[in-house]
Amino acid sequence: MKDSKKVILTCSVCLSRNYSLSKSKNKADRLQLKKYCPRCNQYTLHKETK
């Protein structure tokens, strides 16, 4: 995977860093996914951090 970088997803409610994954370097926009947050105990919006 030469053209990928590691990104961290942070919960938008409690700001805990829950997920890390790789994404293509060609994408300019920030990743936003609805994922499960174990700290909030519910599905919340997770945003990519710098």
C-alpha positions in Angstrom: 0.0 0.0 0.0 2.2 2.8 -1.3 -0.5 5.4 -1.8 -2.2 5.2 1.6 -1.7 7.0 4.9 -2.9 6.1 8.4 -5.7 8.2 9.8 -7.4 8.3 13.3 -11.1 8.7 13.7 -12.3 10.7 16.7 -15.8 10.7 18.2 -17.5 14.0 17.7 -19.4 13.7 21.1 -16.8 12.6 23.7 -13.6 13.3 21.6 -12.1 9.8 22.3 -9.9 8.4 19.6 -11.5 5.0 18.8 -10.5 3.9 15.3 -7.5 3.9 13.1 -7.5 2.9 9.4 -5.6 3.6 6.2 -6.9 5.9 3.4 -5.8 6.8 0.0 -3.5 9.9 -0.2 -5.4 11.1 -3.3 -8.5 12.0 -1.2 -8.6 15.7 -0.3 -11.7 15.7 1.9 -11.8 14.6 5.5 -13.3 11.2 6.3 -16.6 11.1 8.3 -18.2 7.8 9.4 -20.9 6.8 11.7 -19.2 4.3 14.0 -19.8 2.8 17.5 -18.2 4.6 20.4 -17.7 2.4 23.4 -17.3 5.4 25.7 -20.6 6.9 24.7 -22.2 3.5 24.3 -23.9 4.5 21.0 -23.3 5.1 17.3 -21.9 8.6 16.8 -20.3 10.5 14.0 -16.5 10.0 13.9 -14.3 12.5 12.1 -10.8 12.2 10.8 -8.1 14.0 12.8 -4.9 15.5 11.6 
